[in-house]
Amino acid sequence: MDRIMRIHALQDKMIAEGLSGALLFYSRDIFYYTGTAQPSYLAVLPDDYILFVRSGFDVALQDVFIDKKNIREERRLSNISKEILSGMKGSAKKIATELDLLTVEQFRGFREIFADSEFVNASLFILEQRKNKDLSEITEIKAACEAIHKGHVAAVSTLREGVTELELAAAVENAHRLSGHEGIFFIRQPDFFMSRGPVASGPNLFNNSGVVYTITGTGLSPAVPAGPSQRRITRGDIVVVDIPTLVRGYHADQTRTYCLGKAGTKIRSMYDDLKTIADHLIDRIKPGMPCRDIYGMALNEAGKLRREHHFLNFGKGKRSRMIGHGIGLELNEPPILSEYDRSEIGEHCVIALDMHMMDEGQGVVKIEDMILIKEGGNEILTKSPRDLCEIE
């Protein structure tokens, strides 16, 4: 879909849902529909739209791909309300906005200004629209994958005995930044924190925090209990690096497992089986498959390999119920490849296939790749070698 058609697709959905209009404020949604992330409200009516820029108007004019005649400089929501309410038809006004991101205090302000209107959640159908990526989005995602690969190259050249997890993470992040990473990532939930991404080695691989549903690392303090620590990496350690990138608004997410020295037979066998499961899914996921069926396919393959006790294991009886997620303008977005998600994978959806194995007596291995789902064969977008990386 051409970028300029995104708002038209939203308008079609609004008409089908009987909505009077939409009022969007979240930067990632504004960016998706207009091309700018300057602080704005995007008002969408069934037959019109206006971008009200609250700050950075001159910059927004340079950024946008929408028609510039549809852009105004306006900070006050009360003024915006008068203009958009006058363009809505009928007496009962039903307005869609991102209720999942609106604070109670902000919502009270909305209700006061739009006193006779009903607000409904726009996020569900916005995220549904954003699932399947157009050509321009895939191009940006591939650029983010190139940047994340440079981090892998830096990890290989930096990892040696005595290096701390933090030093390793800093080298990876530096390579990302020099390759265009914008130094931030977006997840659609308040109060989310994860350092710049999980890094863990040796025994830290088993100390998983509750803040992220994956191998997390321990972090530098209890204030941010995820990411790299000051632990020094020793010979024989397994090291997992899972630091995402964001390039021109789109994310890449990749995990690679390293071993400082030769990996033991059991670790190598466990990694090979994990990669076999990943390859099995990459070859067989097709547009139209329910996410929960893909999750079941992974469990079934793990069972054939007699890895059901290790696959997705977090130790102490805990286990992941997710093997991947959509990715794009946000690091984690629908669809979610879990036993709970009944939605179907669409063509041109990009997923991060994210899986690990844990043997509490041996260690942890993990692999994550980004997959573009296509009729006729899926494409692996991440560029780094996918084998267990042994560093002498």
Sequence and secondary structure as in RCSB ss.txt:
>XXXX:A:sequence
MDRIMRIHALQDKMIAEGLSGALLFYSRDIFYYTGTAQPSYLAVLPDDYILFVRSGFDVALQDVFIDKKNIREER
RLSNISKEILSGMKGSAKKIATELDLLTVEQFRGFREIFADSEFVNASLFILEQRKNKDLSEITEIKAACEAIHK
GHVAAVSTLREGVTELELAAAVENAHRLSGHEGIFFIRQPDFFMSRGPVASGPNLFNNSGVVYTITGTGLSPAVP
AGPSQRRITRGDIVVVDIPTLVRGYHADQTRTYCLGKAGTKIRSMYDDLKTIADHLIDRIKPGMPCRDIYGMALN
EAGKLRREHHFLNFGKGKRSRMIGHGIGLELNEPPILSEYDRSEIGEHCVIALDMHMMDEGQGVVKIEDMILIKE
GGNEILTKSPRDLCEIE
>XXXX:A:secstr
  GGGHHHHHHHHHHHTT SEEEE  HHHHHHHHS  SSEEEEEETTEEEEEESS HHHHHHH  S GGGEEE  
 HHHHHHHHHHT  SSSEEEEE TTT  HHHHHHHHHHTTTEEEEE HHHHHHHHSB  HHHHHHHHHHHHHHHH
HHHHHHHH  TT BHHHHHHHHHHHHHHTT  S    SSTT   TTS EEEGGGGG   SSSSS     SBTTB 
SS  S B  TT EEEE   EEETTEEE  BEEEEES   HHHHHHHHHHHHHHHHHHHH  TT BHHHHHHHHHH
HHHHTT TTTBTEEETTEE  EEEEE SSSSSEEEEEETT   B  TTBEEEEEEEEEETTTEEEEEEEEEE  T
T  EE   S  S EEE 
